[in-house]
Structures are given as C-alpha cells and as structure tokens.
Amino acid sequence: MSTPTAAPPFNELQKQLFIALDGDISASVYDHVPEDVSRPWVTIGEVFGVPDNWHGGFGWDILATIHVWTQSQGFKSALDIVNEIIPILDHKRASLALPDSWTVVSIRFVSLATMRDPDPEIRHVPVQFRIVIHQEVA
C-alpha cells in the first residue's frame, strides 16, 4: 500500500483569490503590476501555510495577504477598497472554487494595517485572511 501525499493547491488558491476580486472591486487586481498602470490597484500577496493534517486527510491553515495600493494623501480611498474586499471573502467559502479534492473549511478576515509609503502620496493597506482547507484521502 502506498502512502498518500498531499498536493498543495497554492497556485490554485492564488488564482481563485484573483477570480473572486477581479472585476468586483473598484481597483484592478494583479499578481505582478505592469509598469504603465496607475493606482489604485490590488495585488495578491504572500501566502503563509502551516500543515493541518489529520488521520484520513491533509489540510492547510493559510494566512493570505492581499495588498491595496492607492495614490492619495489619506487612507479613505484605500479603506474604501478594503471595505469592498472583506464582504467578498470573509465567511464566503464558496468564493474560492478549489479543485474537487480540496474543500475550503473556512475563510476569515484577520487583520489590516494602514501604512504610509516613503512617497507621501502613496498609501498601502495589507489585508489578511485566514483560510483553512482540507483534502480527504480515499
């Protein structure tokens, strides 16, 4: 009998975050921002994953960061975009359609931080979601 192995779906998770947000918020969404694009924009950022395995399956407890970037003197426009993102993802397991073998157990808004860029006209707000996914082993 062979030992089953997990097939981490991190690329698919990034793709699904992009699909969930692109066209549904008032900023463009990117993995890599092209040179000639003006703000505001959102980037799908870092993913930190910790295995969440159990007898009979595999899982991941993931902290996914989405970055909001605006060009303004205050944070209002960036926070307006954050306020569009949170209802799309928070507690919305169906917003991420992972491959059939994976199930989104939960997705929760965790935190945000308002950050000033060295350029006084740029505002950055990283938004974090905790995503727990499981894969049943047959």
N, C-alpha and C positions, 0 to 999 in steps of 0.2 A: 504494500500500500504506500503510495507516495504522499508526502507531506504537502498540504495545500499552502500556497503562498498568496499574499495579498498583492493586488495590482493597484497601487495608489492612483487615484484619479485626480491628481493635482492639476494637470493640464486641462482636463475636462471641467474642473471646478472653476478655474480662471475663465474659461470660455463661457460658462453659464453665468458667472457674475457679469461679464461683459454683455451678454444677451439680455439679462434681466434689466440692465440700466440703460443701454444704448437706445436712444430714441424716446425714452420715457422720462428723461430729466432735461433740464434746460441748459445742459453743458454737453459737449462732445466727450465721448469715452474712448480712452486709448490704453493700450499696453505700452506702446512706445510713442511718444508725442513727436509728430513731424516738426521740422524746423520752422515752417512758414505758418503755423497755426496761432491764432490769438486766443487769449484767455476769455472766458473761463473754460476749464477742462477738468476732467476727472481721469485719474489713472488707476488701473487695477494694480495694486502694490504687492507688498510682501505677504507671504503665507508662512506661518509657523505651525508645524504639525507635530503632535505627540501621539504615538500609537495608543489606541483604546481597544485592544484585543480582548477576547473572552473565549471560553470553550465553545466552539461552534461558529466562530466568526472573527472577522477583523474589523477594526474601526480606527478612526482618526478623530482627535479633538483638535480642531484647527482654529487659529486666530488669523483672520484675513483682514488686511488693511486696504482701504480704498482712500485715495488721496484726492482732495478737492483743491484746485488752484484757481484763484481769481486775481484780477488786477483792479484794485480799488484801495481807497485809503482806510476803509473799515472792514469789519468782518461780516456785515449784513449779507452781502451777495453770496459769500461762501457758505454761510449758515443757511441761507435760503435753499441752496442746492443740497446741503446735508439734510434739510427737512424734507426734500423730495426723495432722497435715497433711503432714509430709515423706513418709511412705510412700505417701500417696495420689497425690502428684505427682512425686516425684523418680524419674527414669528411666522414667516411665509415660506414654509418648507417647499411648497410647490413651485416657488420662484426659481429653484435650481433643479433642472432635469438631468440628473447624473445617469450614467449607464445603468442598465437593468439590474446588474448585480449589486449596485450600491443604493443605499437609502439615506436620505437626509433625515436624521433623527430630530435635530433642532438647529435653528439659526436665530441668534440673539444679538441685538445691538449691545456692545460692551462699553465703548468709550469714544470720545472725540477730544481733540486738543486744538485750540486756536493758536497758530504760530505765525510770527512775523518773519518775512524773508529779509535778507540784507538789503534788497531793493525795497524802499519804503512803500512802493505801490503794489507789492505782491503779497497776497495772503494765502496761507496753506492750512488746510484742516484735514489731518488724517482721521479717518473714521474706522473703527474696528468692530468686526462681527465675530462671534464665536460660533463655529459651525461644527456640529458633531455628525459624522457619517458612519454607517455600518455596512459591512458586506457579509452576507450569510455564506457559509461554506456548506456545499452539498455533501 
